[in-house]
């Protein structure tokens, strides 16, 4: 049975999603009752959970949502770095902003080590080392430091007086990381 078209959160393709199994039934989400069903993407075959709110205001939610796999040509990013990036996106999607920022930082450090930075150095020094060696432009050095600082806020309690990492800050860290990944591995 085909169910409307969606942008698959796994592969980014707009496809008819097909209901599989009997679904989950009615579950509370965000303080409201929602009907939940399991869907399967016709393009990649991966599962998505779709929820449609009961009663006004109308609305629906998908997990994973469209866009959670945001870097295009992600297959060009080395596996461990891609895994950290993917986990940062999943954390952001789940509302875990501290974890998302910390995973973005981890992915940025993976880039530094993969590009030849001394693995025994602190991330700040690794970023500067790659800038000095010409591996990163001045702009990418700055973006990498932003990912580092935001990620430190998520990973190290009390170091900088920040108790929380907002969703906007986590999204900013991931956006900066995406620029880094795109320039290092995709644009080249």
Steps between C-alpha positions, in 0.01 A plus 500: 500500500660831393484788746559856366840614381771593748861605488678200647721598794745225408562556130345843433284371215137610460313173469175331583550337836340161539338394827653182641356287777208603714657816639546614854155638581421811706788640705544831683758726336570859592203494741254394228357172377635389165435199278835337416583261217816344359587599145763375258672720241449367148842638396737384775285249686574649842228549762335822610247551777213733411273663755182691423353705784140430598278808502581865449740637424575253224857396446741215462853403590754264340800329653756534371390837362591620153845654494659316789755361254603841374845483337469403136755253362555383857661182362812710428544570873714231673292244690583587863453873437175436313379283792570784747323750271200266465484459877510878547198529268316221683570670835368830367191327363438340841531836677836416662675830425801447730566160344455642147758773565742252658468261202555786255819583691609135486443493122706820460783342698473192278550726197810652659660165576406356159660803330828452686475694827693360794252271681676569831418871490191679627235570237572875508863429416406244233281757325776761509753243376288425192460872436877551519557206264251639248259208541227739619430854384476778758119484471496123562734544797250749645202270436687207652571702814129589521410129484764433767370769736134399459593134536697572815185652647322172440783275613656677800272619780604817673807576288348816361208568730243380246249260647304438182554475127197635317358333191610805299857463628502129417362573152770765456773252599365246251470765228863605554602132491312455172697786345821337617400157364386646170819699444739226611339193342246603240611828341863412564 
